[in-house]
């Protein structure tokens, strides 16, 4: 992902989770997190357990997300520093003699601040922060592909977006207030198929199964992109009764995917099985003579090492096909599908 793609994803995430964007540019976002986003990405489980136990009003964090570090650092480097007001000529005033106690009291705040900074550093390590207009420290996170905080945003989006329920927005509202349009429910599921051995290839298949008729459509996600969807039921719309259960719809999608996978060419699996046998034969030639001549004291250690090495080679070379669900949802579309 480049900087523009990261910026677009972060903006979508902030808007979807209800965060309040205080300031933004093509290179950064300064935001007040929503409770939902704060729970997912700030690593404050003890604070949120306290809020849940006591029912206190949560105070969420403000954060600075930088999506283009070079551009943002350049922009803040050219901000003019306010010039201090001119000071009149100093007037010579006799300086009173101060005791050592008064000198220590004047220097005490500096020592307390230094001790506080040191304590924060010991507790949290280095904190990359910035100051806003009010002089408040705001944690700064530089977001780029592979960064820890961006991975947290990905995981939050994956966890909260694994299931959705959306309705198709009608092209135009009905002219008659009592006229109602029938919508039928579809189970949409995106499946990832992984072909793995010592090499790996992945495919994504999107299926939509009508809960009213059992009809199954491939490339269902692309068809959904042709419609405008909303999480709220539109006016003058009613939903038809489902004839299929969710388990039955999932079974239909699995059966269609299985039939499709049976038509694939699996010569890669035969080649991987051949490489697996060569590797297993190699380590057998090494360990079997070794086990014949080793003493009883070391036999168990070498046997465990041999078995562990065999398992590692099988995991690496053994051909396998795995299917996993990425996300799914119920989509109400116009008509009885």
URUR-V798327 format. One record per pair of residues at least 4 apart in sequence whose C-alpha atoms are under 8 Angstrom apart, sorted by the first residue. I is the first residue (numbers start at 1). GAP is how many residues later the second one is. Records with the same first field share a line. If there is no record, write none. Layout:
I=GAP + GAP
This chain:
1=4 + 5 + 143 + 144
2=4 + 142 + 143
3=4 + 64 + 65 + 141
4=4 + 63
5=4
6=4 + 61 + 137 + 138 + 139
7=4 + 19 + 20 + 21 + 60
8=4
9=4
10=4 + 143
11=4
12=4
13=4 + 140 + 144
14=4 + 5 + 6 + 7
15=4 + 5
17=17 + 19 + 20
18=15 + 16
19=12 + 13 + 14 + 15 + 18
20=11 + 12 + 13 + 14
21=8 + 9 + 10 + 11
22=7 + 8 + 9 + 10
23=6 + 7 + 8
24=4 + 5 + 6
25=4
26=41 + 42
27=39 + 40 + 41 + 42 + 44 + 45
28=36 + 37 + 38 + 39 + 40 + 44
29=35 + 36 + 37
30=32 + 33 + 34 + 35
31=31 + 32 + 33 + 34
32=28 + 29 + 30 + 31
33=4 + 5 + 27 + 28 + 29 + 30
34=4 + 26
35=4 + 23 + 25
36=4
37=4 + 5 + 119
38=4 + 22 + 23
39=4 + 5 + 6 + 9
40=112 + 113 + 116
41=108 + 111 + 112 + 115
44=4
45=4
46=4
47=4
48=4 + 10
49=4
50=4 + 6
51=4 + 5 + 6 + 7
52=4
62=76 + 77
63=75 + 76 + 77 + 78
64=74 + 75 + 76 + 77
65=75 + 76 + 77 + 78
66=6 + 74 + 75 + 76 + 77
67=75 + 76 + 77
68=4 + 74 + 75 + 76
69=4 + 73
70=4
71=4
72=4
73=4
74=4
75=4
98=4 + 5
99=4
100=4
101=4
102=4
103=4
104=4
105=4
107=4
108=4
109=4
110=4
111=4
112=4
113=4
114=4
115=4
116=4
117=4
118=4
119=4
120=4 + 5
121=4 + 5 + 6
127=12
128=11 + 12 + 13
129=8 + 9 + 10 + 11
130=7 + 8 + 9 + 10
131=4 + 5 + 6 + 7
132=4 + 5 + 6
141=8
142=5
143=4 + 6 + 7
144=6
145=5
146=4 + 5
147=4
148=4
149=4
150=4
151=4
152=4
153=4
154=4
155=4
156=4
157=4
158=4
161=166
162=164 + 165 + 166 + 167
163=164 + 165 + 166
164=164 + 165 + 166
165=66 + 164 + 165 + 166 + 167
166=63 + 64 + 65 + 66 + 163 + 164 + 165 + 166
167=62 + 63 + 64 + 65 + 66 + 67 + 164 + 165 + 166
168=59 + 60 + 61 + 62 + 163 + 164 + 165 + 166
169=58 + 59 + 60 + 61 + 65
170=64 + 164
173=62 + 63
174=5 + 6 + 62
175=4
177=59
178=58
179=57
180=56 + 57 + 58
181=55 + 56 + 57 + 153 + 154
182=55 + 56 + 57 + 58 + 152 + 153 + 154
183=54 + 55 + 56 + 57 + 149 + 150 + 151 + 152 + 153
184=26 + 27 + 28 + 55 + 56 + 57 + 58 + 148 + 149 + 150 + 151 + 152 + 153
185=25 + 26 + 27 + 54 + 55 + 57 + 145 + 146 + 147 + 148
186=22 + 23 + 24 + 25 + 26 + 144 + 145 + 146 + 147
187=21 + 22 + 23 + 24 + 59 + 62 + 141 + 142 + 143 + 144
188=18 + 19 + 20 + 21 + 32 + 33 + 140 + 141 + 142 + 143
189=17 + 18 + 19 + 136 + 137 + 138 + 139 + 140
190=14 + 15 + 16 + 17 + 31 + 135 + 136 + 137 + 138
191=13 + 14 + 15 + 132 + 133 + 134 + 135 + 136
192=10 + 11 + 12 + 13 + 131 + 132 + 133 + 134
193=9 + 10 + 11 + 12 + 128 + 129 + 130 + 131
194=6 + 7 + 8 + 9 + 127 + 128 + 129
195=5 + 6 + 7 + 124 + 125 + 126 + 127
196=4 + 5 + 122 + 123 + 124 + 125
197=72 + 75 + 118 + 119 + 120 + 121 + 122 + 123
198=74 + 118 + 119 + 120
205=13 + 14
206=12 + 13 + 14 + 15
207=9 + 10 + 11 + 12 + 13 + 14 + 46
208=8 + 9 + 10 + 11 + 12 + 45
209=5 + 6 + 7 + 8 + 40 + 41 + 43 + 44
210=4 + 5 + 6 + 39 + 127
211=31 + 32 + 33 + 34 + 35 + 38
212=28 + 29 + 30 + 31 + 32 + 124 + 125
213=30 + 31 + 123 + 124
214=30 + 35 + 38
215=122
216=36 + 37
219=4
220=4
221=4
222=4
223=4
224=4
233=4
239=93
240=96
244=4 + 5
245=4
246=4
247=4
248=4
249=4
250=4
251=4
252=4
253=4
254=4
255=4
256=4
257=4
258=4
259=4
260=4
266=4
267=4
268=4
269=4 + 50 + 51
270=4
271=4
272=4 + 45 + 46 + 47
273=4 + 44 + 45 + 46
274=4
275=4 + 42
276=4 + 37 + 38 + 41 + 42
277=4
278=4
279=4 + 34
280=4 + 30 + 33
281=4
282=4
283=4 + 23 + 27
284=4
285=4
286=4
287=4 + 15 + 19
288=4
289=4
290=4
291=8 + 11 + 12
294=4 + 5
295=4
296=4
298=4
299=4
300=4
301=4
302=4
303=4
304=4
305=4
306=4
307=4
308=4
309=4
310=4
311=4
312=4
313=4 + 5
314=4
